[in-house]
Amino acid sequence: MDRLTLPTATRIAAIEIDNYRTKTFVLDARLDALPGQFVMAWLPRFDEKPFSLVSADPVTLMITAVGPFTTLVHQLAVGDRLWIRGPFGRGFDVASDQQRQALVGGGYGVAPLYWLAQQQAAKAAAIHVVIGARTKRDVLYAERFARQVPPVTLHITTEDGTAGTRGVVTDALEPLLASRQIDGVYACGPHGMLAALERLGTEHGVPCQLSWEAYMRCAIGICGACEHEGHVLCMDGPVLRTLQGMVAPA
């Protein structure tokens, strides 16, 4: 499939349990897409929500049960149908090979970064993956990153110190930036985290590509629900590029 403009039924091919409230759903579909793009998932007569792609071939979605729609999706089983449309938005753009990259994910923001790491593993000079979570129970995809070949350098931070280093992702990233070990930062997560990374990138003169979470409703730039600092994220983003204080679509 190139792009689905209307909701199209897919079948759930596999379900993996990631933690106490997160599952990864593998669908029997493929899309022509890039890491950082998203799809809208729909359940008839109920609701539609956006999800970053963990993979496009096959379509894979990380879904955390945080509300009525995602709780209902968690009740689905292998063989059940889930409708999707997309892909939408602008994904990550990695311009050059042999780049030393930092991939920074907060909570379920790690979803598009796992695909990005897989795609860039053979090209990048080095990849540092920084995963942030509140507690050990909330850490996502650490085992997947740890199994990746070629290997990445994995940094885990938790706010309570129950896994990795006590603190937040900027505590792990700032020393890497200060020692000039990083050429580019790629991140997805809560707005507060991304704003802090944006400031760090500007301070150290390192370009950032930041995937901003937002309430995507139409996914085609009409409703304006996902406006962020003058950008309509479903069209201009969700990935925005930052260099020396200037923000533009990636």
N, C-alpha and C positions, 0 to 999 in steps of 0.2 A: 504494500500500500504506500502511496506517496504522501497523501494527506487526506484526512477524513473531515469533511466540512459539516456533516450531519452525524449524530450519534449512530455508531455502528456496533452491532452486537459481536462480542468476542466470548470465548469460553475460557474459564480459569483452568490452566493446565497444571499448575502446581502452587502450593502455598507453603511458605517457610515462616516459622515463628522466630522473630528476632529478639523480643523481650516480652515483658508482661503486658504490653499494650500495643506492640507493633508487629505487623506481619508484612512479608513481601509476597506479592501476587505476580505470578508469571502467567501471561495470557497467550492464547494461540493466535497471535497477530504480530506483524512487523510493520515498522514505519521508517520512512526516510527522515531521520532527525539527527540532531546534534546534542551532546551533553549540555544541560542547562535549559533545554526546551521542556515544555510541559504539555500534558493532555488534560482534557476535561473528562472525568468519569461520571457516568449517569446511571441512576436506577429509575426506571419508569414510575411515574406518579409519585415520586418522592423528592429527589433533588439531584444537583450536579455540582461537583467540586473539582478544583484543579490539583494535579499531582505532578511533581517532577518525574522525568523518566530516569529510572535506574539503568535501563537498557531499552533500545528500540528494536532489537532483533534477538529474541522475542521481546515484545513489549512487557516491561517489568515495572511495577509500581510498589514503592514502600508506603504503607498506609498505617497511620497511628490512630487508634481509637480515641478521639478527643471530643466527639459530638455525635448527634443522632445519625448523620449519614455514614461516617466512618465506622460507627458501632454496627450499623446494619451490614456494611460491606464485610466486616469481620465475621458475620454469621454465615457468609457464603461458603460453599464447599467446592472442591475440584469438580469441574463439569458444569457448574452454574454459570450463568451469563452475566457479563458486565459490559455496559456500553461505553464506548470512548469516542471522542473526536479530537482532532489535532494532527500533527503537533503544532504548537503555537509559540510565539515569542522568539526572542533572540537568545542563542546559547552562548557558551564560552568560545572565545576565539584565541587560539594559541598560535602566535605569529611565527615563531622561530623554533628550530630544533636546538638541542644542547642547552636548554634553559634550565636554571635551577628554580624549581617551583615549590611553592607552599600552598597546599590545598587545605582549607580551614572550614570545618563543618561544625555547626552548633545544633545539637539535638538531631531532629530528622533532616536537617540541612545537609547531612552527609550523603543523601541519596544521589544527587547528580554528580557529586565529586567522585564517587566510586567508579562510575562509568568514565569520567574524565581521566582518572588515574590509569585505568586499563588502557585507554586510548593513547595516552602519552608515555606510558612506561618505557617503551622502546626508543622514544625520541628524546626525552628529557635527560639532561646531565645528572640531575638528582631530583627526587620528589620527597618532600616532607609533608606528611599528612598529620594535621592537628585536629583531633576530635574533642569537642567539649560537651559536657553533660552535667546535670545537677548531681547525680549519684552514680554509683557503679551499675545499678539496675537500668539506668537510662542510656548507657553507652551503646551506640549502634554501629554495626558493620566493622568493628575493630578486628574481628577474626577474619573477615573477608579481606581487608587491607593487609593483614599479616600474612595471608597465604599468597599474595600477589607475586607474580614472576614477570619481569625482574622485580626485586623487592623494593619497597619504599621504606623510609624511616618514619616510624609511627610515634606520635606524641599524644598522650591522653591526659586531659585535665578534667577534674570533677570539683564542683564547688565545695563538697564536704570531704574531699580527700580519700574517698573509699576506693578509687581506682586512679592509677597514674599519679599525676602531680596535683596537689591541692591548689585550686585557683581557676582562672578562666583562660580561654584560648589565647588572649593577648599576652598572658604571662609566658606562654611557651613560644609565641611567635616573635616577640620583641627582641630577645637575644639573638635570634637568627638574622633578623633584619639589621641589628646593630653591628653584627660581625660580618655583614655583607655576604651572607651565604645564600641569599634569595634574590632572584631576578624578577619574579612576578608572583603576585598573590591572587588566588582564586578561591572564592568563599561563598557559602550559602548558610543562612541562619537568621536568627531574629534581628530586627532593625537595630537594636542597641549594640549588638555585637558587630554588625556590619559598619555602623557609624564609627565605632572604635577602630576597626581595621582601616577604614578610610583615612582617619587621622594619622594612624601609624604609617600607612603607605606614603602619605604626603610628607610626613616628617622625615622619612628615610629616603625619599625620592624613588620609591619602588611602585611601579604601576599595579593597580588592583582591578580585578574583574569580580564584581560583587553581584550575586543573585539575590534580589530583594523579594522577600515573602510579601504577598498582598492578597486581598480578597478579590480574586478573579471571578467575574460573573459572566460576562459575554465572551471574553477571550479574543474579541476582534476590535477593540478600541472604541466601542460605541457608548457604553454605559458610564465610563469614567470612574468606576468604583475603585480601580487600582492605581489611581493617580499618586505619584510620588515626586515631589519637588519639580513639578512641571513635566514629568514623564508619565505616559500611560504605560504601565509596566507590562501589560499583556502584549503590547506591540513594540515599544522601545526597549523593553527588558524581556524577562526579568533580570537579565544580566546587564549591568551598566559598568562601563570602564571608567576608572579614575586615575588621573595622572596630574600631579602638581596642582591639586585642588580643582581641576576641571572634570566635569562629569559628562559622559556621552554614551550612547548605545555601544555595546561591544561589537 
